[in-house]
Amino acid sequence: MSDKDFIEDIVSKKGDDYLKDIKEEVGTTKYIIKAQINASGIVERPDVVGAIFGQTEGLLSDDLDLRELQKTGRIGRIRVNINSKNGKSTGEIIVPSSLDKVETAILAASLETIDRVGPCNARIDVTTIEDVRKSKRNYVVDRAKIILTTMVDEITPESSELTDEVKESVRMGEIQSFGEDQLPAGPNVDESDAIIVVEGRADVLNLLKYGIKNTLAVEGTSVSKTIAAISHEKTVTAFVDGDRGGELILKELFQVAEVDYIARAPMGKEVEDLTKKEIIKALRNKIPAEQWIVENIDKPRYEQSKPQVKHDEKEPQQKHHRPESYHKPPEPIPLKKPYSDLDRFGEIIEKLPGTLDAYLLDAEGKIKHKVSVRDLVDAMRYTEDYEAVVFDGVVTQRLVDIAGEKGVKFLVGVKTGNITKKPVNLKVLSFKEQSGEMEAAGV
């Protein structure tokens, strides 16, 4: 049954004065005595009330005399509902009492001593003594249902709008201006060891909406000095839109800042429009910056360079044909290629591009541990007794710092990022594939 049907049922069955009667009953009383009366003849309400006062007078002590109790307000108005049918009368007697529990029980028992009402024999049986708190609770429930059905439709939309307005104002209040460039940022950028770099103020607001407070906005495709400076102090996750603009932001970030992880919005979506579920999923699926660079910048270069190597090797064989009488001059003795530090890792480097793998080597050059580039940071931290790291990714300051702590002698990657400091005993090498030859650049 719905609330509306419940209220209509109350009114139809119990009358319009139902709630009013309850209010009168529960005003100052503690208990309500209810008794059933059966008379052998036709009697009316005044007859019943007169019998109650007359036949209980002097029965109890003066402290429990009904007239005195009613004068002092310790019992309320006695209500009698009587009906006559077929020469007999039946009805209900209701006596509100503010006496204590024991005195109320004595008063109720005294009603059962009444044996005549007017000229007729009668019998009164106490059916129940109700605790008034139950009646109050019933009244509260009934009244609350009426209030709910009449007011909730008007209150709910306004309340929802008010809640949204308050939340929006709180989020706006939490946005701070960070650094010399006064970039929009969440309140926890200073305290947090890791930050999320987004494109604009709207992105910061959307992440604040879902409780992510360590965000910092780039504000345009030109990355400021503030971003560059803080990227060397904290772990940075770049969270960008899933469109061409997001890629441009990433490329600009890589030129001036130290980025550790990349998170992208779904294809064609912007960070400011994402739901909580989409934001959490994107951040959980973040990838190391080195992996993103290899997949989006370096890998196409590898694919383009390989066909060129094959073409250059075959071309001399097709064009130059010497007659048999021609005496071929002696071939020049090839110059021996200078030995470089990369030569010791040549076998690994040849098969490394495009694999996104990383190798940790011991002092003898044997593979001690092979992992994905995604897990390289943890592998370097928790592996012992290795002297070289060769991987298909970009050498960053973070990897250099870990290598220095672990006493690594060689750190070899596809290319070298923005490195500002390096241990004296560490050699940082990068390699690239051009025309079938390996070239090295040492840092």
Phi, psi and omega in degrees: 000132180285166179301320182295316178297324180297315181295317179297325179294320178300311185293319184290323184273326189246355175091163183291339183269009185302306182294326179296319180295321179298317180301319181293321183293321189263012184306292181232009186273159176256321183226158176233119178272128176238129182225152179255132180244136176230121180243146183281354179225191180271120178229161180240175185302312180301328179295318181292315180297318179298320179295322181297311181289321185289314187277347176261354181293128180080353180289321181248179180292169181298331180294338182247019176290128187300319182295317179293320179296323180288325178295321182274359177080015182276343165233151183267192180292129180282124181254135180230124174247111187236140177229141180245135180204132179056039177077010178231158182234138175225154180184188183232139177247131180236123181236109175285135183229136173251013175286172177283180187297316183292312181296325178294319179296321178296316180297320179295319180296327181294333179294330182285353177278348181286125182239355178220143173229114185062227180272003189250147171290145183214159177223131179242127178238126176286122182269323182195154169240112185267137170288127186297337179298328177294319178295321178296319179296318178299320179296316181300316181297313181298317182291322180296322178296320178295315179299318182298313184291331184269338188242338189296325181295329180276326186281319190302310181300317180294321180296319179297317179296320180296318179299315179298321181295319180295316179299318180296319180293325178294317179297318179297324180289335182279340179291131180242166173259124188245136173074183180296329182274001178053051181281142176298133184209158173284167185288346185254013182298318181294318188279328188285145176281341179232143179232159176246119180265123180240179188279311188218181182298321180297326177294318178299317180299316182295321178290325175297325180303328182252022171084012178264110192247002181256047183254150179220130184266141177285323182061067178111171181279348178269110184283130185278169178294332179300315179296316181299319182291314184288336181293339178275349183255334186231162174284124188249127171247119177273119182246104189237169181293157180271045180222188181298324179299323178296321178294321179296320178299317181297315181297322177293320179298317182296336181284329187236348187232164178261101182257132183262321183223156179237130173234136182239143170292158177305153184307126177084359181252156178252151183300324183293343182256001185284149173277171180301317181297318181293323179295312181298318180297317181296318181290326177291329182267018179297152181236157177300146181301323180300319180294319180296320180297315181296318183288328188250342183240308187278325185299316177302327180294320177299315184294325181285328186282332185295314178299327181296323180296316181294321181296318181293329182283326184277331189302315180298329183289331184276328191266330190256111177238122183260138174294157184296330183282350182282128179270116182289128178293155180299136181290139178293146178285120182296142178286139180286127181294131180301142179284133177237167180296336181289336184300327181292342179249017187304315183299319180289317184297324182299323183261004187278317188305131177086355183271337185059035178255162177223143181236133173254121186248147178274186184296335180269003180084008179276146181289119180265327184203135175240127182220170172282152178304328179303325184257012186296319183301311180295321180297318179294323182290321190254001176262141181247159173058058171225151186242348182217147175231122178237125186211159181268075182190190183261133177283118181248169179298325180298315179293323178298317180298316180294318179299321178296319180295326184270359179075027180288143182262329182229133175232109190242126179221180180296314179211171183250131178276203181278098183250122184258338180213147184211136176299148183297322185275004182254130173257123178256119184238147175230152181225156174210156185256115179221122177054037175078003181244150177264126177246143183242145174230115182267146177246000000 
